[in-house]
Amino acid sequence: MASEASKVFSHSAFKDFRAHYPQHAPGHIEARREVAALRVVNAHLVREVARLKQREAQVQWLAERDALTGLYNRRRLLEQTQTAIEEAARVQQRVGLLFIDLDGFKGINDEYGHAVGDKILIAVGARIAGRVRTGDIVCRYGGDEFVVLLPRLAETEDAVKVADVIRSRLAGQYFIDDRALRMTAAIGVAVSPDDGQSAQHLLQRADVLMYREKSRERDNGAHQPSRRREDLA
């Protein structure tokens, strides 16, 4: 009985409300218009927030990535390298840096144009990334130079082995726009703490060793496997 009375009361109250505030009343019509306007504004705000989040993600991506290859850029590399060196020092491990410079890239750019050169750089970046561990960092340092960060190494020779694997993968044909182009690279290998205990020092050492190797290969007329630091000193 109470339930039935409640229903009757509710229905009666609703009829009284409709009587006092009919849908065609000016106040009711105005309220409906305001609700509709608020819905439009809310939908716009939702779209705007989504757009801003997407833009923020794009800005973050561009801040740490190379626009051409999608690899990490120089700034991100230095940050990650310093962090890796500090973490490795605490657990008595090593950090390796491979400084990679392409041979003859300028000639390809001059002969076939920058569009072909860009495709070579993208392909080189992909080949390098395909030969490193999860957690290693591949960076396009600038121009035709790439750097690989190898954190958590047990031995110096581990970095040398990775360099040799990358060298072998880079040496070969690149099929670009119906052309078969060949590419080789010189790789300098530096390992902390022996070659430096900061990101900048380790990078500079790897750069020096890369140029020494490039000079040695030019004198020998052929590419040789990567050497230990002592062999290039």
N, C-alpha and C positions, 0 to 999 in steps of 0.2 A: 504493500500500500504506500509505504514511504517513497518507494522508487517511482510509482506511478504519479504520486503527488509532485515529486521532484520534476518529472518530465512535464507535467502540466504547468508547473511554476516556470520552468525554463522556457517552455514554449510561449507562455503568457508574457514573460519578461521580454522575450525576443520580439513578440508582436508589439509590446509597448515601445521598445527601442525603435523598431521600424516606423512606428507611428510618429514618434518624436523626431526621428532622423531619417526621413524617406530618402531613397537613393537619388531621387531627382532634386533633392534640396540643394541649394547653392553650396552650403558648407560641405556636404558629402562629395559633391562633384569636385570641389576644389581640393579636398583631401586626396581623392583618387588621382587627380592630376599631379599632386606633389609626390605621391608614392611612385607613380610612373616615372616622374623626373628623377627621383632618387635612384631608382633602378638603373636608369640610363647612366647617371653619374657613377654609380657603383661599378657597372660593367666597364666603363671607361677607365676607372681607377685600377681595376683588376688587370686590364690590358696594359696600362702604363707601368704598373709594378713589374709585370712579366717582362716588358720591354727593357726596363731599367736593369733587372737582374741579368738578362741576356747581354746587355751592353757591358755590365760590370764583369761578366765572365769573359767577354771578348777582350776587354782592356787588360784583365789579369793574364790572359793567354798571350797577348802581344807583348806584355811586359817581360815575359820570361822565355819566349819562343822566337825562333827565326822565322820570318814571314814566308820565306821561299820553301824551306825544307820541312818546317814543323819541328825541327830539333830544338833543344835548349839553346839559348843565346849565351854570350860571354858573361853577362852579369850573373845569370843563374848558375853558370858553371863555377865561377869563383866562390859564390856562396856555398854551393854544395861541396866543393873541394875543401874549403876551410872547415866545414862541419865534419867531413869525413876524416880529415887529418886529426882533429881534436878527439873524435871518437876512437880512432885507431890507436892513438897514443895511450888511451886509458886501458886498452886490452892488449897492448903490445903487438899490434898488427901493423900492416903496411898499407899505403895507398899509392896506386900507380896512376900516372898521367901519360897518355899517348898523344903526342902532337903529330898530326898527319897533314902532309902537304902534297898536293897532286902535282905530278910531273907533266909538263907540256900543256897545261890547261889553257894558258894564255894563247897558245897557238891555235887550239881548237876554237876558242872564242873569236879570234881574229879571222879565221878561215870560214867558219860556219855561222857565226853570229851569236849574239847573247841568248837567243831563244834556245838554241842547241846547248849552249853552255849551261844554262839553267837546268835543263833536263839532265845533263850529266851530273850536276851537283845533287839533284834530288835522288838520282839513282845511286850515287856514291853514299849519300847519307843512309839510304835504305839498306845498302849492303853492309855498312858498318853496324847499323842497329841490329841487323840479323845475326851478328856474330858475337854479341856480348851477353852477359848474364842479366837476369832480372835484377834491377837495383843499380846496375851500372848506368852512367850518364853519358850520352852522346851529344856533343855540341858542335854546331857550326860556328867556328870562332870568327870567321870573316873571310870573304873572297873564296879561295879554294882551300882553305885550312879548316880542319876539323880536330876536335880534341875529345878523347875518351877518358872518363874518370872511372877508375877501378878501385872501389873501396874494399876494405876487409880482405886484403891479400895476406897469405901466410908467408910467402917467399917472393923475393925480387923476380925470380925466374918465371913466376906466374904471369907477370905483366909482359915479359918478353914473349912468352908463348902466345898470349892474346894478340900481341902486335904481329906476330908471324901469321897467325890465322887471318887477321884482317888484311894484311898485305897480300896474301894469296887470293883472298876473295876480291880484292879491288883490281888485281892484275887480270885483265881479260877484256873481252869485247863488250861494248855497250851499243845496243841497237837503238839508235835515235833517228827518227824520221828517215827510215830506210837506209841508214848509214851504219856501218859497223866500225865503231871507233874504239881504239885501245887506250887504256889508262893505267898508269902505275903511280906509286906513291912512296915518299920517304916518310919514315916514322921514327920520331925520337921518343925514347922511353925513360921516364924519370920516376923514381920511387922514393916516397918518404919513409923514414926520416933522413936517409942518407943524402938525398938530393935537395932537401929543403923541408922546413917545418912550417911553412906558410903556403897558402895557395899561390901567391904571386911568385915566390921563389921557386916552387916546384914547377910552375908553368914556364918560367923563364929558362929553367934548366932543360926541360923537355924541348923547348924551342931551339936552344943551342945545339942539343944533341941531334935534333932533326936536321939542322943545316949541316952539321958535320957528316951525317950519314948521306945526305944528298950530295955533298962534295965528294965523298969517298966513292959513291956509286957512279958519279960522273967520271971520275978518274979511272974506275975499273971498267966502265962501259956496260955494266949490267947491275941488276938489283941483287943484293945479297940478303940473307936472313938477318933479322934484327940482332944486334949485339948487346952484350952487357955494357954497363956504363964504363967499366974499366977498359974495355976494348976500344972505346971511342975517345978516351981521355987523351 
